[in-house]
Amino acid sequence: MKRYQSNNGIYLLSQLALETIQCCIKSIELTMGELLIVCSDGLSDMLTDEDIAAILTNYKNNMNEIADFLLVEANNRGGRDNISLILVTI
């Protein structure tokens, strides 16, 4: 599993009122069958890559269950921040 993070995302959210917005754009190659997870630090700070990989393995064919379990697990571990989550199957 690969993790792509950027501190610029946090900057972007906190500086929307400014005239100039800096953002980070990355291009990654995905192949058929891969699952792309786009999430806020509310999820990624609560779960390790290994935790996320285990959840994906257990619920690999049910996107709703993956999303539900990721959210529940992050909240069970403290849920210190709001959580945004997008799952896309390629």
C-alpha positions as CSV (number, residue, x, y, z in Angstrom):
1,M,0.0,0.0,0.0
2,K,1.3,3.4,-0.9
3,R,0.5,6.5,1.1
4,Y,0.7,10.0,-0.5
5,Q,0.4,12.9,1.9
6,S,0.8,16.6,1.7
7,N,0.9,19.3,4.4
8,N,-0.4,21.6,1.7
9,G,-3.9,20.1,2.0
10,I,-4.1,21.4,5.6
11,Y,-2.8,24.7,4.5
12,L,-5.4,24.9,1.7
13,L,-8.3,24.2,4.1
14,S,-7.2,26.8,6.6
15,Q,-6.4,29.5,4.1
16,L,-9.4,29.5,1.8
17,A,-10.2,33.2,2.5
18,L,-6.8,34.3,1.1
19,E,-6.5,35.5,-2.5
20,T,-3.7,33.0,-3.3
21,I,-4.1,29.3,-2.7
22,Q,-1.2,26.9,-2.9
23,C,-2.0,23.3,-3.6
24,C,0.0,20.2,-4.2
25,I,-0.9,18.0,-7.2
26,K,0.5,14.5,-7.6
27,S,0.1,12.1,-10.4
28,I,0.0,8.4,-9.6
29,E,-0.5,5.4,-11.9
30,L,-3.2,3.0,-10.9
31,T,-4.1,-0.4,-12.5
32,M,-7.4,-2.2,-12.8
33,G,-8.5,-3.7,-9.5
34,E,-6.8,-1.2,-7.3
35,L,-8.6,0.7,-4.7
36,L,-7.8,4.4,-4.2
37,I,-8.5,5.9,-0.8
38,V,-8.6,9.7,-0.4
39,C,-9.0,10.7,3.2
40,S,-8.4,13.4,5.7
41,D,-5.9,13.3,8.5
42,G,-8.9,12.5,10.8
43,L,-8.6,8.9,9.4
44,S,-4.9,8.6,8.5
45,D,-3.8,9.9,12.0
46,M,-5.9,7.3,13.8
47,L,-5.1,4.2,11.6
48,T,-1.7,2.9,10.4
49,D,-1.2,1.7,6.9
50,E,-1.2,-1.9,8.3
51,D,-4.6,-1.2,10.0
52,I,-6.1,0.1,6.7
53,A,-4.6,-2.8,4.7
54,A,-6.1,-5.3,7.2
55,I,-9.5,-3.7,6.8
56,L,-9.2,-3.8,3.0
57,T,-8.3,-7.4,3.1
58,N,-11.3,-8.4,5.3
59,Y,-13.9,-6.4,3.4
60,K,-12.3,-6.3,-0.1
61,N,-15.4,-6.6,-2.2
62,N,-17.8,-4.4,-0.2
63,M,-17.1,-0.7,-0.5
64,N,-19.8,0.3,2.0
65,E,-18.4,-2.0,4.6
66,I,-14.9,-0.8,4.0
67,A,-16.0,2.8,4.5
68,D,-18.1,2.1,7.5
69,F,-15.4,0.0,9.2
70,L,-12.7,2.6,8.6
71,L,-14.8,5.3,10.1
72,V,-15.9,3.3,13.1
73,E,-12.3,2.1,13.8
74,A,-10.9,5.6,13.5
75,N,-13.5,6.9,15.9
76,N,-13.0,4.0,18.3
77,R,-9.3,4.9,18.5
78,G,-10.1,8.5,19.6
79,G,-11.6,10.2,16.6
80,R,-9.8,13.5,17.5
81,D,-10.7,15.2,14.2
82,N,-13.4,15.1,11.6
83,I,-13.1,12.4,8.9
84,S,-13.6,12.7,5.2
85,L,-13.3,9.6,3.1
86,I,-13.6,8.8,-0.6
87,L,-13.1,5.2,-2.0
88,V,-12.7,4.6,-5.7
89,T,-12.3,1.2,-7.4
90,I,-10.3,1.3,-10.5
